[in-house]
């Protein structure tokens, strides 16, 4: 099973600032990596797939990069609605696995 | 508009059974892969099971293999999760999610999700 490790666990950021979240896979997942956003009481929402492709309707301030084992999600200028928990997921191998999540909170 | 709606959750005793349903619309259901993902209270996301468009390919997490069964009815645009021998650690919100396919690796991401149904296993 591929283990996905996200860092940091919590990121404190002021509105308007840039946030960079990291995700590392225990073995290569090629570019088969997705990022999801989850707000309290809501279902996850797909942000990024294929490591860098934005999902439909996702603002351009969200960008993803990386391949192989190291990935990042960048939010260029945090808006109030962006404070949430973010999960990475590899879908290259079965079982699909998620990272433990990074909580982005207001500083 | 895409809609994914789960149902069937509830309170069940350890060792009991429950069948979850997921009804979807707004996309070509019969061409899509379907997946169940769960989230224990206050915890992260855990992939549970996936099924391909024609039911030819089915995958399970080790934690549920032999106890849970995924199935689908393309005529009813629905996917199901039969859960037997339930344990306290199965307590979670269960989400149904779609992927463009399950067979092709680069399209297994989960693009549409339901709001989830809560399963509580407790005596």
Interface residues (C-beta under 8 A of the other chain):
Chain A: X30 X31 X32 X34 X36 X38 X42 X43 X44 X45 X46 X49 X50 X55 X56 X87 X89 X91 X92 X94 X95 X96 X97 X98 X99 X100 X101
Chain B: X35 X37 X44 X45 X46 X47 X50 X59 X61 X62 X95 X99 X105 X106 X108 X109 X110 X111 X113 X114 X115 X116
